[in-house]
Amino acid sequence: MKKLLDLRFVIGGFFTLVGIFLSVYYILGPKDTTVNTQVNIWCGLLFLLFGIGMVILSYVSKINEE
């Protein structure tokens, strides 16, 4: 429960989830070469990296507190 009160974990989880959704949509979605599909993969990967980074920061700060 205490982990959910850490805002870095919640934000990281949200961005990771959205990044996964966008990346999977790019892989499984329509295969046209429009700008929208290219934006999906790049935003998905950036969201995924940002989200994982926030979750890692959440765990690192918890270890440093103990």
Steps between C-alpha positions, in 0.01 A plus 500: 500500500786735579639447149179635346542822697836559329413716201800383298370143504149600392622728220753240388237228493264717295761597242625141476148374438429765233837431337421129481156573350645732233779259410266202475257705289785586263600133471148357464323795336460599137820492295476831316798736498327816615646736754249386764639148520856629523398732784342205682821297509726790598265632767441148624871433540565836666207452739628151580851627575370787712263272691766240573735777612241636743434154646874445543531838675219398731678180599840671537359765734331230708830312536682819600242575771554163669 
